[in-house]
């Protein structure tokens, strides 16, 4: 099971070479960056744990990765979602279907009469964890201190590669949901006193939301990555022609990316490269998540051809 030491490739985008850290080549059951975030749970013993509890979208990469983790460790998985749309229940591929096949118990909170307006996290805290002494709770997208363990390994790999290839400086770019990977990467680079810094963009909830996630993970502002903003607001999960065109454009370079985060990431990186005058080496972190393309791509094709 490959969970570390991924290669670095190079593609030509925006009239320059961009290095690609190929975390999409990690074991497919852990879907790229989830292999890093969940590495702690594979490396440690949890003798009292019998169940994994999480929450998020019914199409999230984290749902499938948590189902794979639970299956591997012999745990149950209870995964709470706000709502499962009818079209998701009829899918034959994707994260939802694969997680169910792994034995995940996906709980639709819209059908729970005692929810009483609570968020998924609050419902789990108030109603579930009090009666689950042998459960391990993982916040949405793996946003927790445990993720630092695996992300530190990723940072070490990038530092080693930069030294081996004589990169005097390096900018690492990745699109963010909760910002966990970006924050812990940047923290490790700063603490290691290397000339590598992280840039990111908000794909869920905007810049204010992402800054809040950074603060919850670390009060030290110096560790927070720089957020690059686009003038246009992109709503998470909504289909945009320019996102589809960017996805196809970068795919022509021979590497497939996923369709939720990466199109926003590449659009942001293009704007950054074209307007900031950045000429130093850039590494794009490919975080995997390709399993979701089998449900996203038909939606794009139906809308845009």
C-alpha positions in Angstrom: 0.0 0.0 0.0 1.8 3.1 -1.3 1.2 6.0 1.2 4.4 8.1 0.7 7.3 9.0 -1.6 5.4 10.0 -4.7 7.3 11.3 -7.8 7.5 14.8 -9.1 6.7 15.4 -12.8 6.7 18.5 -14.9 4.1 20.0 -17.3 4.0 23.1 -19.4 1.2 25.5 -18.4 1.0 29.3 -18.8 4.1 29.4 -21.0 6.3 27.9 -18.2 7.1 24.6 -16.6 5.1 23.7 -13.5 6.3 20.8 -11.2 3.6 18.4 -10.2 3.9 16.5 -6.9 2.0 13.3 -7.8 0.1 12.4 -4.7 -2.6 11.1 -7.0 -0.4 8.1 -7.3 -0.8 7.2 -3.7 -3.0 4.2 -2.9 -6.3 4.9 -4.6 -8.4 3.9 -1.6 -7.0 6.9 0.3 -7.6 9.3 -2.5 -4.5 11.5 -2.5 -4.3 13.9 0.3 -6.5 11.7 2.5 -3.6 9.2 2.6 -1.5 12.0 4.2 -4.3 13.2 6.6 -5.2 9.7 7.7 -1.6 8.3 7.9 -1.7 8.7 11.7 -4.6 6.4 12.0 -2.7 3.6 10.1 0.6 4.1 12.0 -0.8 4.0 15.5 -2.7 1.4 17.6 -6.2 2.2 18.8 -7.0 -0.9 20.9 -10.3 0.5 22.3 -11.7 1.9 19.0 -14.5 0.0 17.4 -16.1 2.7 15.3 -15.0 5.7 13.1 -17.4 8.7 13.0 -17.2 11.5 10.5 -19.3 13.9 8.5 -19.3 15.9 5.3 -20.7 15.6 1.8 -22.1 12.3 0.5 -19.8 12.7 -2.5 -16.7 13.7 -0.5 -13.3 12.0 -1.1 -13.1 11.8 2.7 -16.2 9.6 2.9 -14.6 7.0 0.6 -11.2 7.2 2.3 -12.7 6.9 5.8 -14.7 3.9 4.6 -11.4 2.3 3.3 -9.7 3.1 6.6 -12.5 1.6 8.6 -12.5 -1.5 6.5 -8.8 -1.9 6.8 -8.8 -1.5 10.6 -12.0 -3.6 11.1 -14.0 -0.7 12.4 -17.5 0.4 11.7 -18.0 3.8 10.0 -20.9 6.2 10.7 -20.8 9.1 8.3 -23.3 12.0 8.8 -24.5 14.1 5.9 -26.9 17.0 5.6 -28.9 15.4 2.8 -28.5 12.7 0.2 -30.0 13.9 -3.1 -32.1 11.4 -5.1 -29.7 11.4 -8.0 -26.8 10.4 -5.7 -28.7 7.4 -4.6 -29.1 6.2 -8.2 -25.4 6.5 -9.1 -23.5 3.4 -9.9 -20.0 4.9 -9.5 -18.3 7.5 -7.3 -17.4 8.1 -3.6 -20.9 7.5 -2.3 -21.3 4.1 -4.0 -17.8 2.9 -3.2 -18.1 3.9 0.4 -21.4 2.0 0.7 -19.7 -1.0 -0.8 -17.0 -0.8 1.9 -19.7 -1.0 4.5 -20.1 2.7 5.4 -23.3 3.6 7.3 -24.3 7.0 5.8 -26.7 8.8 7.9 -28.9 11.5 6.4 -29.5 14.1 9.0 -32.5 15.6 7.1 -34.3 12.4 8.2 -33.4 12.7 11.9 -36.3 14.3 13.9 -34.0 15.2 16.8 -31.6 17.3 14.7 -33.4 20.5 15.7 -31.3 22.7 13.4 -27.9 21.5 14.5 -25.0 21.4 12.2 -23.5 18.0 11.5 -20.7 18.5 13.9 -22.9 19.9 16.6 -25.3 17.0 16.2 -22.5 14.4 16.5 -21.1 16.2 19.6 -24.5 16.6 21.3 -26.3 13.4 20.4 -23.8 10.8 19.3 -20.4 10.9 21.0 -21.9 10.9 24.5 -23.0 7.3 23.8 -20.0 6.1 21.8 -17.1 5.6 24.2 -15.3 3.4 21.7 -15.6 5.7 18.7 -12.9 7.8 17.0 -14.3 11.1 15.7 -12.6 12.8 12.7 -13.8 16.3 11.7 -14.8 17.1 8.2 -12.1 16.6 5.6 -9.7 15.3 8.2 -9.3 18.8 9.7 -7.6 17.9 13.0 -4.3 17.8 14.7 -3.8 14.2 13.7 -3.4 15.2 10.1 -0.1 17.0 10.9 1.7 13.6 11.2 1.1 12.6 7.5 1.4 16.1 6.1 4.8 16.4 7.8 6.0 13.4 5.8 4.8 15.1 2.6 6.7 18.2 3.5 9.9 16.2 4.1 9.5 14.7 0.6 9.2 18.1 -1.0 12.2 19.4 0.9 14.3 16.4 -0.1 13.3 16.8 -3.7 14.1 20.6 -3.7 17.6 19.8 -2.3 18.2 17.0 -4.8 17.2 19.2 -7.7 19.0 22.3 -6.4 15.9 24.5 -6.1 17.1 27.6 -4.2 13.5 28.7 -3.7 10.1 26.9 -4.2 6.5 27.9 -4.1 4.1 25.1 -3.4 0.5 25.7 -4.6 -2.6 23.7 -3.8 -6.4 24.5 -3.7 -7.9 24.2 -0.3 -11.1 23.0 1.3 -10.5 23.1 5.1 -6.9 24.3 4.5 -5.5 21.5 6.7 -2.8 20.3 4.2 -1.8 23.8 3.3 -1.5 25.0 6.9 0.6 22.0 8.1 2.8 22.1 5.0 3.6 25.8 5.5 4.2 25.3 9.2 6.7 22.5 8.6 8.6 24.5 6.0 8.9 27.5 8.3 10.0 25.4 11.3 12.5 23.7 9.0 14.0 27.0 8.0 13.8 26.3 4.3 13.0 28.7 1.5 9.7 27.0 0.6 6.4 28.6 1.1 2.8 27.6 0.4 0.2 29.5 -1.7 -3.5 28.4 -1.8 -7.0 29.4 -2.8 -10.3 28.9 -1.1 -12.6 26.4 -2.9 -15.2 26.1 -0.1 -16.7 29.1 1.7 -14.4 31.9 0.6 -11.2 33.5 2.0 -12.8 34.4 5.4 -13.9 30.8 5.9 -10.4 29.5 5.0 -8.7 32.0 7.4 -11.0 30.8 10.1 -10.0 27.2 9.5 -6.3 28.2 9.6 -6.8 29.9 13.0 -8.6 26.9 14.4 -5.6 24.7 13.5 -3.0 27.2 14.6 -3.1 30.5 16.4 0.3 31.4 15.0 -0.4 33.7 12.1 3.1 33.2 10.7 2.2 29.6 9.8 -0.8 30.6 7.8 -0.3 30.2 4.0 -0.9 33.1 1.7 -4.4 33.0 0.1 -4.7 34.0 -3.5 -8.1 35.4 -4.4 -9.9 35.4 -7.8 -12.2 38.3 -8.7 -15.0 35.9 -9.5 -16.8 33.9 -6.7 -17.1 30.2 -7.5 -19.7 28.3 -5.6 -18.5 24.9 -4.5 -19.9 22.1 -6.6 -21.5 24.4 -9.2 -20.6 23.9 -12.8 -18.7 26.6 -14.7 -17.6 26.5 -18.3 -14.2 28.0 -17.6 -13.6 25.3 -14.9 -14.4 22.6 -17.4 -12.2 24.2 -20.1 -9.3 24.6 -17.7 -9.7 20.9 -16.6 -9.5 19.8 -20.2 -6.6 22.1 -20.9 -4.4 20.9 -18.1 -5.4 17.3 -18.9 -4.0 17.7 -22.3 -0.6 17.7 -20.6 -1.0 14.1 -19.8 -2.1 14.1 -16.1 -5.8 13.9 -15.1 -6.9 16.1 -12.2 -10.2 16.1 -10.3 -13.1 18.3 -11.2 -14.1 20.0 -7.9 -11.0 21.7 -6.5 -8.4 21.5 -9.2 -10.1 23.7 -11.9 -10.3 26.5 -9.3 -6.7 25.8 -8.3 -5.4 26.0 -11.9 -7.5 29.1 -12.7 -6.1 30.8 -9.6 -2.5 29.8 -10.4 -2.9 31.1 -13.9 -4.0 34.5 -12.6 -1.2 34.5 -10.0 1.5 33.7 -12.6 0.2 36.2 -15.1 -0.1 39.1 -12.7 2.4 38.7 -9.9 5.6 38.5 -11.9 6.5 35.2 -10.2 9.4 33.6 -12.1 10.7 31.2 -9.5 9.9 27.4 -9.5 6.3 26.4 -8.7 5.1 23.0 -7.6 1.4 22.1 -7.9 0.3 19.5 -5.3 -1.9 17.0 -7.0 -4.1 15.7 -4.2 -5.9 12.9 -6.0 -9.6 12.6 -5.6 -10.1 11.2 -9.1 -12.8 8.8 -8.0 -15.3 11.7 -7.9 -14.8 12.4 -11.6 -17.0 9.5 -12.7 -20.0 11.4 -11.3 -18.8 15.0 -12.0 -17.8 14.5 -15.6 -21.2 13.4 -16.9 -22.7 16.5 -15.3 -20.2 18.7 -17.1 -20.8 16.9 -20.4 -24.5 17.2 -20.2 -24.3 20.9 -19.5 -21.4 21.9 -21.8 -20.9 19.0 -24.2 
